Amino acid sequence: MYSRLLLVAAPAIFLLSASAPAQESPPTFNNEVVRILQARCQACHRPGEHAPFSLITYRDAYDKRDDLRDAIRGRVMPPWKPVPGFGDFLEPRRLPDAELRTLVAWVEAGAPEGDAAKLPPPLVFPTGWRLGTPDHILEMPEPYTVAARASDVYRCFVIPTSFPEDRWVTKAEWAPG
């Protein structure tokens, strides 16, 4: 009796295991996630820039994983205001669906760090002004602080100048601080 049960059970177990879908390992910070953050987020989300927190290191991203997931699911980040279907833009700043799914899967898998050997080198960002040495630097008369959990805030400010007459602006860059 035992041998008959074994003869029936063994092939059944083999067939079930052969037809089961292979489990994909979840994305990890060191392999997939950091590459997306480097390409899409770190220009702003790094020390000294205008984003409210850094996404440079694993600890940075891990600590903000829920905020990251919510912001990308809601298409709040990366910021891109044009509504789809009303014109095509060259190089839109929208996160591709595949990258969005990867980031969400990483958070939902517990935000694993992964193999340190797969971590790419950190990006090196230029220091100073990106558009070259400015002709003039204007400063806000008083600081403006955005709340840590604020949604995308757009404000207009009147910044006084010392110009005796109107001038044309061909380039503008702003620096936080």
HELIX and SHEET records of a PDB file:
HELIX    1   1 TYR A    2  SER A   19  1                                  18    
HELIX    2   2 PHE A   29  VAL A   33  3                                   5    
HELIX    3   3 VAL A   34  ARG A   40  1                                   7    
HELIX    4   4 TYR A   58  ASP A   63  1                                   6    
HELIX    5   5 ARG A   65  ARG A   73  1                                   9    
HELIX    6   6 ASP A   97  GLU A  108  1                                  12    
HELIX    7   7 ALA A  116  LYS A  118  5                                   3    
END                                                                             
